[in-house]
Amino acid sequence: MYKPIIHNASTKFGNNRWKSYSIKIHREVFLFSDLEYDNWLLTECNPNVISFCEQPFEIKLPFKSRIRSSIPDMWVLYDNGDEEIVEVKYLIDLNKPRVIEQIGIQKEWCKANKIRHKVLTDCQIRESAILLSNYKFIIKMLKHKNEFDFDIYAELIRQIQVHSHIGVSELSEQLKLDGRVTLEHIAYLLFRGEICADLSDKHFGPKTEVWCKDETRLR
């Protein structure tokens, strides 16, 4: 629906600018801080998100007797049709006048357009360092994988359904697959939200246990 109005990282002030390829929306994305990059990881790997756009548009509104402008960090579209505007800020900066003004402009626009507005801070985005690390690993793995075998996908899902929950290394042994091949296909199934794993507390690898999306993991 939107295209980023800032599509070259060199055109905006700021440090730690990132450029990465989005598997979800099939293009390069530009992020303008480490925190924006971490938020992108969560968005990219959220199977409920079907589309997003960083720096999607500029809002211009009368604010405190003057025309003010603000560019939201991200627009997000979910699979249930909900839209959301997301502003990414460090918690320590929330009380700065410029930040208060920026968020106020966005909220006013979102209210008028009946779109949800969300402010995400570093405390929320970086709640789980392990989850972010796992998402980085999964995205890197998927970017370097050219082809996937859909017969393997089908057999992996079948085995996971049979066992309720099972380790990646066990799947490799049962299907007589190379461990790397199994891990890559499991990564893609997790990325698509077709299976689940505890990615917030444990590093993704051969010992990872997976289960079907509509089942609760056995304790």
Phi, psi and omega in degrees: 000321181241159171238142182298132180280342172246105186242018176219118186300340182279354185264002180230140179292155178135157179257167174056050179279144185236146169230129181213157179269129178267120175290327184293316184247006170060047174198168175285143176242149180244126179240144192248017172194164176298323181291321176296323178296315179296321177295323177298320178303315180294323180288314181300322186263007177273111183293345177279348177269125180256341177199160176200166175210126175278145181047058193286328183192167176254129177263131175234119183218152170292124182219117183055051172073008177222157175281118180244159180228156178205140176248111178299153179288325183200143167252137184230137175242127181261164184290349176267005179094352180290141174249154183211139171256130184241130173244128184256123182218150170286138183305323183294341183264355187296335181267003177287137183306317181296322180291317178301317179296315182300313180293322179298318177298314181296317180296320179297316179296316181296321178297317180294329183258006177056047176239139180292141176242139180223135172254123178248130179256171178300329180296322180281313184295322184256028180301323179234106177294327180294319179299314179297319178297318179296319179294321176300316181295316181296314180297316179299319180296316182290327179296328184264007178254117185278320185226148175236149181262112184287340173293323177294317177306309184300318181289323177298313180297321179298316180294322179295320178296320181295319187264000182068299170215145189204150180280152180299318180295325177294321178297319178300316181293316183293322182265359180055050180249150171299139183302321180295319179297315179299314183298319179297317181289323175296320179301318180291321177296323176293318180300321181279351180079018181277338174223171182235158175204160179275084183270352182276337187241343184226143180290139182288130180179194183302332182273357180296134175262139181234157177209166183288152186301323185267016179238152175265133181298137177291139182258000000 
